[in-house]
C-alpha cells in the first residue's frame, strides 16, 4: 500500500511538471492579456530570486543536484515570456499606456526615468555583466570542474575500495560514497552543458531587444502613422522595460549558477563561509581600516563617510580578536576545551597530546603488511597499484571459502626494510616475508618449461617453486616455453592469501565468533539459545571452530555445527572430541573437494599394524591433544611409507588423502601435518557411503 501510494504520488508530480512545460510552450503561441503577463513576469522574478537564495543557503553543491534541469526550465520560461511580451508591445504599443503590462511600463518609465537612452545603456550594461563576466566565468568553471571530477573518479573509487578492505568504512557507507561520486560527476557534467543555456539566454535577450526596437519603429511608422521620433520613443521605452524585466531574473539565475559551481570544494552555506573567510583574520580588517583612513586625508575625499567606514573596519577587528580569544568558553560559561585560535599550546595540552600520540602506538594490528620503498606503487592507486583491491578480494574469498571475514589488512610503508621487500605480520610479529622486482614479471616453471629463459633466479614465496624474474618483453617467449607468468602484485597477493589461510585459526577471535553466532541467530535463534550458554560457552565454541579451521575445514555451515554441538556436547564437553564429531557431520563438505570429477575418492589407508600402533599410543597419552608417543622406528617407517604412497596421487590428479579410523584420525593428523604438509587426513565416518573409495596404497609402521 505504501509503495503504491508513493508511485501514485510520483506519477501525479510527473503529470504536473509535464503540464507546466506544455503551458510554457503555449505562452509562445497563445496571446496573453496584460494582467496575465504581469502575473507571469512576477512569478518569473520570484522563481529566479528563490533559485538565487537556494544557491546561497545550500550546504554543498550536490544538495541542489536538480539545478541543471531547473536552469533549462527557467530559461525556457523566460524566453516564452519574452515572446509573449514582444507580441503585446508590437500589437498594442501605440494604443495605450501599459499596453504590455504595468511591470514592463514601470521598468521603462520609473526605473530609467522615461529616458530610453538611459534605459538602453543600463540594459547593455546588464547584458555585459551577465554575458561577459558571470556566464563566461561560471561556464569555464563548470567545464573545468566537470573535467577534473571525471578524471578524479577512478582515484576516488579506489580510495573507497581501500577504506572498505581496511575496515575503515562499512559496505553500506562504501555504496553511499560511490553513489555520491557518481552523482557529483553527473552534476558537474550537467552543469557544463547547462552553463551554455545561460550564455545563450543572454545572447538571445540582446538580439530580441534590438529586433523589438527596429520592428516597433517600422510598425509605428508604416502601420500606426507615427513619426519616427514618437515611434522610437514609445517602442524603445517599452522594449527596454521588457529587457530589464527579463535581464534582472536572468542575472539572478546566472549568479546562482556561478555560486553553485564555485563552491565545489566547500561545505556549509555561503554566508558562513564568507564571514569565516573575510572576518577570519583581525590583521586584514585593521590594515583596511588604516588604508581607508589614510585615503580620507586626500583633498576632496568625503572624509566623514570614509572615516565612518574605517572606524567600522577597526571595530570589526576588535570583535574578531574577542571572538577568537574567548573560544574556550561557551555561552553558558562552561569550558569547551577548544584552544584559542592562533594561541600557543599550554604545557597541559602538550602533555595530553603527547600521551594520546603514545597511546596510539600501543594497539597492535591483527593483520598487517609492510612494504619497502620500491613497492609503494603496488598500493598507490594513483600509480595504478591494485594490491589493496586484491586484498579486498582475498577477504571476500575467505568469507566464501572458510566462512568468516578475516580482519582488515593494514598496509603501510617501512623504510627500514629492503626497498623491494615486504613483510606479513600477525599480531605485530613477522610470519612471512618476500622480495619482488618491480617492472619485472615472475616466470614459474611448472614442469613443462622446455627452454631456459634469461632472468634472475628466485623462489616463488607462496609455494616455494623455482622461478625467475624476467623482463616484460620476454613474457611471450616464456609463455610459449610453458612457463606461468604473474606480475609482482599477484605474487604478493598470493603469498598473503596462503599465509592468512595457514593462520586462519589465529584470526578467529571472540568477536569474530560472536559475529558468526549473531548471523546464525537471525534464522536459528532457538538453536543458538539452546547451545549458548547452556551447553557450551563462547570460548569453547571458538575452540571448536578454530579446530576446524586448523585443518582447512570451512565453518560456513554454522547451523550443522551448532546442531552437532546441541546433540553431543551435553555428555562430552572436550572441545577436541566435539570437533571430531562436527567433522563427521560436515563430512560431505570435507570430502567434496577431495573427489575426482566422476565422484571417486582415491586414498591411502592404514594397515592393521599401523592402526594398532596409533591406538596404543592414543591410549598411553590419555587422549590428550598433541603428537602421540609413537615408537620412533614406527614413526620413521610410517612417514616414509606415506611419502612413498603420496607420489601415486600424481596419476589421479587429486590431493593426497589418508583415511583412518575415527578414534585415531586426530592423532595421525598431528604427526602427519608436521612432516607431510598438504596431506588430508579423514576418517571413514566423514565419507558418504555412496562415494566409491579406491585404496591406492597401504601405510605401515614396519
N, C-alpha and C positions, 0 to 999 in steps of 0.2 A: 504493500500500500504506500509506504514511504517512497519507494523507488518510482512508482507510477506518478505520485504527486510531483516528484522532482522533474520527471520527464515532461509532465504536463506544464509545469511552471516554466521550464526552459523553452518548451515549444511556444508558449504564449509570448515569452520575451522575444524569441526569434521572429515571430509574426509581427510584433510591434515595430522592431527595428526595420524589417523589410518594408512595412507600410510607410515608415518615416522616410526611407530612402526613395521610395516611389513618389511620395509627396514632394520631396526636394526636386526630383526630376520634373514634376508637374509645375513647379514655380517658373521653370524656363519656358513653359508653353502657355499656361493659363494667365490671362491678365488679372491683376490684383487691384482692389481699391486701395486708396492711400492709407486709410486707418489700419487695414490688414498688413500693409507693408511696414508701417510704423511698429506694429507689434512684432513682426518677424525680425526687424532690424534690432529692436530692443532685446529680443531673445538671443540674437547673434552676439551682441555685446555681453550679455550675461554669461553665455556659454564660454566665450573667449576669456572673460575675467575668471570664471571658475577653473578653466584649464591652467591659467597663469598662477592662481593661488595653489592649486594642487601641486604644480611643479615646485613651488616654494616649500610646501609643508610635508611632502613625502620624505620618508626616512632614507630610502635608497631607490635608485632608478627603476629596479625591477618591480617595485610596488605600482608603477604606472606603466606596466607592460602593454596595456591596451593603447598607449599613446600613439603609435604609428597609424593604427587603423582609425583612431579618433581624429587624427590630423587630416586624413584623407576625407572623412565625412564632413568635418568643419570647413575645409577648403571648398568642397563641392557645394556646401550650403551657402557659403559666402559668394561664390560665383553665380549661383542661381539667383541670389538677391540682387547682384549687380545687373543681371539680365532683366529682372522684374522692374528694378528702379529705372533702368535705361528706357524701358518701354514707356513708363509713365512720364518721364521727363520729355521724351521726344514727341509723345502724343499730346500731352496736356500742358507742356511747359509755358505756352503763351496765353493760356486760358485763364489761369487763376493763380493766386499765391498758394504756396504749399501744395502745388499740383502733384508732387511726388511724395507727399507726406510731410508732417511737421518736423520730424527729426532731420531730414535732409535739408529742409528750408532753414532750420535753426543753425545747423552747421555752416550753411552757406552765407547766412546774414549775420548772426550774432557772433559766432566763433571767429570769423575773419572780418567782421565789421562791414559786410556787404561789399568789400573791395575784392573783386575777382582776381586782381593781380597778386594781392597778398595771399589769397587762397591758393592760387596756382603755385606760388613759391613755397608755401607751407606744405602743400601736397607733395611737391617734388622733393622737399627735404625729408618727409616721412618715407617716401619711396627709396631715397638714397640710404637712409638709416636702415630700413628693413632689408633692402636688396643687397647693398654693397657691404654693410657691416654685419648685421645679425645673421641673415640667411647664409651668406657666404662663409662666415666663420663657423656657424653650427654645422653646416653641410660638410665642411672639411673635417671637423672634429668627429662627426658621425662616421665619415668614411674611414678615417684612421682608426677609430675605436673598433669598428667592425672588423677591419683587417687584423688588428692586434688581438682582438678577442678570439677570432678564429685560429690565429697562429698559436695562441696560448692554450687552446683546448686540449691537445694531446698531453702537454705537461701537467695541466690541472687534473686530467683523468688519471694519469699515472701517480700523481701525488695522492689522490684519493685512494687508489688501489694500495699504495704503500701504507697509508694510515690504517686502512682496513686490515691488511695482513699483519700489521704490527699491533693490532688491538686497540688503537687509539680511538677508533670510531666503530659503531655497530653497522650491521648490514643495512638497517633502515636509514641511518644517517648517511651512509655512502650513497644509497639510492637518491636521497633528497639532494645531496651535494651534486651528484651527476645531473639530476633534473634541473637544478639551479644553473649549472654551467650551460646546459643546452638552451635553457630559456634566455640566458644572458647573450649567447651567440645569436639566437633568433631575434632578440630585441634590437641589438646593435646593427644586425644586418637589415632589419626592417627600418630602423631609424636612418640608415644610409640612404635607402630609397625614399623614405617619407620626406627627408630634407629637400628632395627635388620638388615635391609638391609645394612646399613653402616658397621656394625660389620661383617656381613657375607662377604661383599666385601673385607674387609681387610684380612680375613682368606683365601678367595679364591685367592687373589693376592699372598699370601705367598706359597700356595700349587702349584699354576700354575707355579711359578718361579722355584721351586725345580723340578717339573716334566719336565719343559723345559730343565733345565741343565742336568738332568740324561738322558732324551730322546735324547738330542743333542749329548752328549758324545757317547751314544750307536750307534746312526745313523752315527756319524763321524767315529767311529772305524769299525763298521761292514759293512756299505754301502759305505762310501766315502774313505775307505782305509787310514784314517788318524791315526797318532799315538795318544796315549792317551793325551799327553801334548798339542798338537796342537788342538785336538778336544775340550778339556776342555777350552782352552783359547778363541777359536773362538765362541763357543756356549755360554760360560758363559758371555763374554762381551756383546754379543747381547741380551742375556736373561736379564742381569742386566740392560742394557739400556732400554729394554722393560718394566721391572719392575718399573724403576724410572719414565718413561714416564706415566705409569699408576698410580703410587702411589702419585705423586705430585698433579694431579687433584683430586684424592681421598682424599688427606689431606685437600685440599681447601674446598671440599664439606662437609667433616666431621667437619671442623672448623666452617663452615657456620651453620651446624645443631646445633653445640654447642652454637653458638652465639644466634640463634633464641630461643632455649629452655631456655637459662639462662636469657632472657630478658622478662620473663612473666609478671613481675610486674612493668616494667618501660616503659615510653613513651619518645619519642624523639630519634633521631638517636644515634648510638653507640658512634660516635666521640664526640658529645656534652656531652653525659653522662659521658664518660671517663674524658674529660677535666674538667667538673664540679666537678667530684669526686677527681681526682688526684690534680688539682690545686685549690681546693676549700678552703684550709687552708694554710696560709703562714707559720705557725709553722712547718708543715711537711717538706716543702722544705728547711727550714733553718736547721732543725735537720739533714736531709740527707746531706746537704752541709757540715755541721760540721763533721759528721762521715767520709765522704769520704776524706776530707782534713786531718783529723787525721790519716786515714789509709795510706795516701800518705807519711807520715813521717816514715813508717816502712822501714827497709832496703830491697833493691831490688825491691821496687814498682816503676812503671812508674810514677814518680812524675808529669811530665808535663801533661800527659793525665788526671790523677786523679785530679790535681788542676784545669784543664780546666773544667771538669765535675762539680766539687764543685762550681766553680765560676758561671757556668750556673745555677745550682740549687739556688744559692743565688740571682742571678739576677731575676730568676723566682719568688722568694718570694717577691722581691721588686715590681714586676709587679702586683702580686696578691694584695698587700697592696694598690697600687694606684687604681686598678680596683674596689676594694670594697669601698674605701674611696670616690670615685667620682661617686657613683651610683646615686647621686641626681641631676646630671647634664647630660643633653642629649648632643649628638654631636653638636647640634645647639646652645648650651649654655643656653637652657631653662631648668628650673627645672622640673624634672619628678615626684616629690612628693614622691620618694621612700626613705625609711630610710636606711642609710648606714648599711651594714651587720654587725651585732655584736655590733653596736654603741648604746649608751643609747638614750632613747626617750627624746625629748625636752619637756619642760613644755607645749608648744602649742600642741604638738602631744598628750600628755597625756590628756589635756583638751578636744581635739577633740574626742579622743576615748571614754572618759567618757560621752560626750554629745551623741555620737552615741549609746552607751550602754543604756543610759537613754531613748533616743528616741525610741529604740526598745521595750521598756516596755509600750509605750503609746497605740499602736493599740490593739484592743480587738478582739479576735476570735469570729466570729458569733456563731459558734457551737463548743463546746469543751467538753472534758470529762477528769476528774481527777480520778486516781486510787491510792489506798493505796499500801503500800509496798508489802503486800502478794499477791496482784492482778497483779503485774507486769508480771508474767508468762503468763497471758492471752493475752498480747500484744507483747510478746517476741517470735519472730519466731524461735529463736534458741532453745527455750524450748517448741516447738510445740504449741505456742499460736496462735489461729486463729481468735481472736476478730477483728483485723484490716481487715482481709479478709471478715468477716461477715459484718463489717461496709460498706465496698465497695459494698457488695451485697445489703445492705439496700438502698444505694444511687441509685443503678440501679433499685431496686424495686420501689422507689419513682418516678423515672423518668417515669417508665411504668404506674404506677397507678395514680399518681397525675399530671403528665405531665410536670414537671420541675425538674431540677437537683439541689438538695439541696447543700449548700456549703460544703466543706470538713470538716470533724470532726477531730479536732486536739486532740490527746490523749497524756496526759503527766502524770507523777507520781507526787504525792503530799504527802510528808512525814508528813504533819501537820494534816491530817485527819486520821480516823481509818485505821488500817492496812488492814482490809478486807472490806473497804468502797469505794464506787465510787460515784462521783458527776457528774451530767449532767448540763452544763451551756449554756445559750443562751445570747449572748451579754455580757458575763462576769458575769452574775447573775445566781445563782443556781436555777434551776427549778425542779429538782428531785434528789434523792439520794437513795442509797440502800446498802445492805450488802450481800455478798455471802461468802460461806465457801468453800475454795479450798480443793481439794481432797475429796469432797463430792458431792452428787447429790441431786437435788431438786425434791421431790415427791409431786405432786399435786393431791388432791382427787377431781375428777370432779363429785362426787356424786355416783359413782359406787364402790368406795373402801369399801370393807366389812371387812377389817382387819386392826387393829391399829398397824402399823409397828413402830419399835423403831426409834427414831430420834429426832432432835432438832426442836421444833415448830417455825414456821416463817410465814410470809405473802409474797406471790408472788408479787413482786413490780409493775409489769405492769398492772395487772387486780385486785389486791387485794384479791386473792384467798388464802384460808388457805392451808398451805403446811408444809413440813418437810424436813430438811436436813438429808439425810440418808447416811450410809456407802455404798460404791460401791458394797460390797458383798451382800447387801440386795436388789439390783436392781431387780433381777429375782423375788424374793418374792413380791416386791411392784407391779411389772407389772402384776403378776398373780392375785394380790388382786384388780386390777382395777385402780391403780394409774398411772398418766402420769409422766414420768421421763425425766428430762432435765439436762444438765451439766451447770456449772457456766457461761461459755461463752455464751450459749444460753439465760440464764436468763438476763444477762447484755444487749445482743444484742436486745432481745425482748423489754425490758424496754426502751432502747434508741429509738427503732423504734416507739413505741407508743407515747413517748414524742415528737419526731420530727413530728409525724403525727398531734398531737394536737396543735403544734405550727407552723404548715406549713405556715399560713399567714405571720408570722413574718420573715420567711426565704425567702420570695419572696420580693426582693427589686427592685430598678430601674434597676440595672444591669441585674438581672435575667429576669425581664420583657423585657428589650431591647433584650436580647439574644433570648427569645421566638419569639419576633417580627422579628428579623433578620432571624430566621429559617423559619418563615412563608413567609417572603418576597422572599425567593428563588423560591417559587412556586406560590405565590399570591401577586406579587409586586403591581399590580394595586389596589387590595383591601386594602393593607396596606397604599398606598399613599392616597387613598380616606379618610381613617379613621384618620390617624396620619399625621399632627396635625390638619387637617381641622375640624374634628368633635369632637374628644376627644384628650386630651393631654396624654403624657406618664404617669404622676402621676394618672390621672383619670382612665386610663386603668388598672394601677396597683391596684387601689382600687377595681375595678370590679373583677379582678382575685382573690384578697385577700378575697372578699366577698364569692366567690365560694368555695375557699379552707377552709374557716371557717366552712362550713358545710360538708366538705369532698368531694366536687364535683371536679372531675378531670378537669384540664384545658388543657388537651392534644389536644382537638379538637379546636385549635385556629381559624381555618377557620370559623366554625359556630359562635364562639364568636364574631369575627370581623364582620361577615355579619350581625349579630343581632345588633351590635353597629351601623353599617353603616345605617341600616334601621330606627332605633328608636331613636338614640341619637341626631338627629338634633332638634327634638321638646322637648325632655326630657333629660336634662343633669345631673339629680340627679343620682349619681352612685348607690345608693341602689335600685332605680327603674329599672335602666338598668340591675342590677344584677338579679332582679326577671325575667325580660324579657329573659335574657340569660339562666336562669334556665329552663324556659319553652321551649326554643329552644333545650336545652340539655336533655329534659325530658326522651327520650328513654334510654339515657345513665344512667340517675339517677335511673330510675325505674328498669333497667335490673338486678341490684344487690339485689333488694328487692322482686322479684317474686319467686314463687316456680318453681320446675323443669317443671311442666306442664303448666307454663305460667299464673298462678293465682296470684292475689295480695290481701293478707289479710291485712285489715287496720281498724283502729278506725276512727270514723268520729265525727264531732261536731254536736250537735243538734241545733235546731233553736235558742234557748235561748243563748247558748254559742257563736254562730256566731254573734248574735245581740250585745252581751256584748262586744265582741272584736271590732266590727265595731264602736261602740260608743267610746270605749277607743282610737282607732286609730284616730277618728275624733277629740277627745279632744286634743290629742298630736300633731295634725297637721301633722301627717306622719313622725315625726322626729324619727331617729333610736334610739333604746334602749327599755327598758321594758315600755310597755304602762301602763297608770294609771288605771289598772283594779281594781274594788272593792275588798277589802281584803277578804271578805267572798266568793266572786265569785272565786278569785284566789285560795283560800284554797280548795274549793269544786272541782274546775277544776283539780287541781293537784291530789287530792285524787281519783277522777274519772279516771284519766289517769293511775294511779298506779294500780287500780283495773282492768282496761281493758288490761294493758300491760301483766298481768300474763297469759292472754289467748293465747298469742303468743307462749308459750311453747309447745302447742299442734301442731302448724303449722310448727315449726322448722325454722321460718323466723325471721328477725329482726323486732322489734316493729315499726309500721308505723302509722302515724296520717295524715289523709287527710283533707285539709281545702279549703276554697275559696281562690282564688289568692290574693285578696286585703288584707287579714288578715294573710296570711301564715307567713310572716316575724315577725309579732307581736307575733303570737302564738309560733314561734320557740324561740324568745328572752326570753319568760317566761319558756318554757319547758326545754330548753337546760341547764338552771341553776340548775334545780331540778330533772330532769329525763334524765340524760346523756345516750346517745345511742339511744334515740327515734328519728326516722327520720320523719321530718315534710315536706310533699309535698303538692302541690296544684293540683286541678283537671286538670289544664292546662298542667301539666307535665306528665299526664297519657295518653298513647296512647289509642284511642277508641277501639282498638282490644283486649285490655287487660281486662280480667274479674276481676272486683273488688268485693271482698267479705267482707262486713262490719261485723266485729265480735263484735262490741260494739259501743255505742254512749257515747260521753263525754259531760257532762253537767256542769253547774255552780251553780246548785241549790241543 
